[in-house]
């Protein structure tokens, strides 16, 4: 009974956290401010659920607690609160029903996104229009940037692959890809579009694979991408090849390069001035955008949190590959590519795969391996 109550509190907090985060990403500032209060209350409810745990595995809960402490320190030095919520989620996700929690997050994303579009259709939330240099008009459907709708839809597709991979077929995929095309036509959200295409392509290519043993090198993809992005950023301006790569990545390399020149690398982060395009258009001034998760992690949150994130990510990939969690493995792999372009890894609502790290820790022990393998068909 206590276990079910603990899961219920955790799932409810996850649902409302994600739902109100979606609402906070709209053009309506009053909705955003109220959403932040609800997010804080959800985190407190999440912490309350941890108190309902009877028995603790000392090694596992120690890792959870270290992650929470590091996240808190990074929040203190950087002034950013989003990383605290990630720490709370890791700490409180000890011995929960992970798939159920992810399904709650999936429902919250779908309902929240549709609700925002409904408010936009009623005229309660305004449109945020962007124009490309070629004159192409981008629409946001009530969100504060056209990319946001594409981002949320990409996360929705990731969660569908994660939770329902065994049921994936053309009847499910084709409608999802048609919706993706519709979103792309009106928002021109290119990163989410191509990453979602890649997600379904890889999912179908690996559908008949019995094991993922030959993909062991992909376990280290977060390390490769981190080293590549930071190295190119440090070397930016040295030769034409890096300029070409920067153009291919829509200016992410040059952006990180500017921040690296202005801010030193620290152990637990620092306050970094960030100003998105929505605030720049609304209030004027100069924008300061750091979109890449790999760049933002190391510059804003420091070496220690970044190392924990990268090591935990690689550990999760290796665990799900070895134990047969094909859907989760694919979702994590594609997400590691997506966060080259977007800073979504720095917020729990758009990085619910932080739960996969907790799930990997829980299932890696010998007594839990059989449980994971028994249920791998839904993974």
MOCOR-V860463 format. One record per residue. N is the residue number from 1. PSI is psi in whole degrees, 0 to 359 (* if undefined). NEAR is the number of other ideal C-beta (glycine too) atoms within 12 Angstrom. Layout:
[[N PSI NEAR] [N PSI NEAR]]
This chain:
[[1 315 9] [2 322 15] [3 317 18] [4 322 15] [5 320 19] [6 314 30] [7 321 30] [8 314 24] [9 317 31] [10 314 42] [11 319 34] [12 316 28] [13 321 39] [14 314 44] [15 308 34] [16 328 33] [17 308 43] [18 317 45] [19 312 33] [20 339 34] [21 319 41] [22 316 43] [23 328 43] [24 349 33] [25 21 43] [26 176 38] [27 350 31] [28 112 28] [29 326 20] [30 321 15] [31 319 30] [32 316 25] [33 319 16] [34 325 17] [35 323 29] [36 325 24] [37 316 19] [38 321 29] [39 318 37] [40 316 25] [41 322 20] [42 323 36] [43 322 37] [44 320 23] [45 323 29] [46 316 42] [47 323 28] [48 325 21] [49 330 34] [50 328 31] [51 346 19] [52 3 25] [53 125 26] [54 307 14] [55 143 12] [56 138 19] [57 113 23] [58 320 12] [59 316 15] [60 313 29] [61 332 24] [62 316 16] [63 317 29] [64 316 37] [65 321 24] [66 317 24] [67 319 36] [68 315 34] [69 315 24] [70 318 35] [71 320 41] [72 318 28] [73 318 27] [74 321 42] [75 322 30] [76 314 22] [77 328 26] [78 339 35] [79 6 19] [80 131 34] [81 340 23] [82 326 39] [83 335 43] [84 318 36] [85 326 40] [86 316 45] [87 319 37] [88 317 39] [89 318 46] [90 313 45] [91 317 40] [92 353 41] [93 13 46] [94 124 42] [95 52 32] [96 172 36] [97 97 28] [98 316 42] [99 321 33] [100 319 26] [101 320 42] [102 324 43] [103 325 27] [104 320 34] [105 321 46] [106 313 35] [107 319 28] [108 320 38] [109 315 39] [110 309 27] [111 317 23] [112 316 40] [113 314 36] [114 323 24] [115 318 29] [116 317 39] [117 327 32] [118 316 18] [119 324 24] [120 317 27] [121 328 14] [122 350 13] [123 8 11] [124 326 19] [125 138 28] [126 163 23] [127 143 28] [128 109 32] [129 136 24] [130 151 27] [131 129 15] [132 168 14] [133 332 7] [134 4 8] [135 358 9] [136 133 17] [137 129 17] [138 132 30] [139 149 30] [140 345 36] [141 39 36] [142 344 36] [143 163 43] [144 356 35] [145 143 36] [146 332 38] [147 338 39] [148 316 43] [149 317 42] [150 322 42] [151 312 43] [152 323 50] [153 323 43] [154 316 44] [155 322 45] [156 314 39] [157 322 43] [158 316 46] [159 325 43] [160 315 36] [161 318 44] [162 312 41] [163 333 37] [164 32 28] [165 320 37] [166 337 23] [167 2 18] [168 130 30] [169 181 16] [170 327 15] [171 329 10] [172 319 21] [173 317 26] [174 312 15] [175 322 16] [176 321 30] [177 329 25] [178 317 17] [179 319 30] [180 315 33] [181 318 21] [182 313 20] [183 318 35] [184 319 29] [185 321 20] [186 332 26] [187 339 38] [188 39 29] [189 91 36] [190 319 28] [191 310 36] [192 326 40] [193 306 32] [194 326 24] [195 325 36] [196 319 39] [197 315 25] [198 322 27] [199 311 40] [200 325 34] [201 310 18] [202 321 31] [203 318 37] [204 327 23] [205 326 17] [206 4 27] [207 319 22] [208 358 9] [209 129 19] [210 321 10] [211 168 17] [212 22 32] [213 327 17] [214 351 12] [215 20 24] [216 331 16] [217 333 16] [218 347 28] [219 334 29] [220 14 23] [221 321 31] [222 322 38] [223 314 26] [224 313 23] [225 321 34] [226 310 33] [227 318 18] [228 311 27] [229 314 42] [230 320 31] [231 314 22] [232 324 33] [233 320 36] [234 329 24] [235 4 21] [236 134 31] [237 354 18] [238 322 16] [239 170 12] [240 328 11] [241 317 15] [242 325 25] [243 318 19] [244 319 14] [245 320 25] [246 318 27] [247 322 15] [248 326 19] [249 20 31] [250 41 23] [251 11 23] [252 322 36] [253 312 37] [254 326 31] [255 312 31] [256 322 42] [257 315 31] [258 318 26] [259 323 34] [260 329 29] [261 330 16] [262 336 19] [263 133 27] [264 159 15] [265 127 27] [266 175 22] [267 318 20] [268 23 30] [269 181 35] [270 164 28] [271 127 20] [272 131 33] [273 115 22] [274 137 29] [275 108 18] [276 170 25] [277 329 26] [278 314 28] [279 325 22] [280 317 18] [281 319 20] [282 321 18] [283 356 13] [284 185 9] [285 187 13] [286 136 15] [287 151 22] [288 92 22] [289 131 30] [290 84 38] [291 324 35] [292 130 41] [293 321 42] [294 319 45] [295 317 45] [296 321 46] [297 310 46] [298 325 43] [299 313 42] [300 324 40] [301 349 48] [302 177 33] [303 312 26] [304 307 28] [305 324 44] [306 316 38] [307 317 26] [308 317 34] [309 311 40] [310 315 34] [311 316 26] [312 323 36] [313 313 39] [314 320 31] [315 318 29] [316 315 40] [317 314 39] [318 317 32] [319 311 32] [320 330 39] [321 316 34] [322 323 26] [323 1 33] [324 14 28] [325 73 41] [326 314 37] [327 315 39] [328 321 45] [329 314 43] [330 315 42] [331 316 45] [332 319 47] [333 312 43] [334 325 37] [335 326 44] [336 334 41] [337 316 35] [338 320 42] [339 0 42] [340 323 38] [341 334 39] [342 151 38] [343 24 37] [344 338 39] [345 344 45] [346 5 40] [347 133 35] [348 323 40] [349 330 45] [350 13 41] [351 52 40] [352 353 46] [353 359 50] [354 334 45] [355 333 45] [356 329 45] [357 314 43] [358 320 41] [359 319 44] [360 318 39] [361 317 36] [362 320 32] [363 350 35] [364 338 26] [365 150 21] [366 323 12] [367 343 12] [368 351 22] [369 315 20] [370 325 14] [371 317 21] [372 313 29] [373 322 18] [374 327 14] [375 17 24] [376 344 26] [377 333 17] [378 358 26] [379 * 37]]
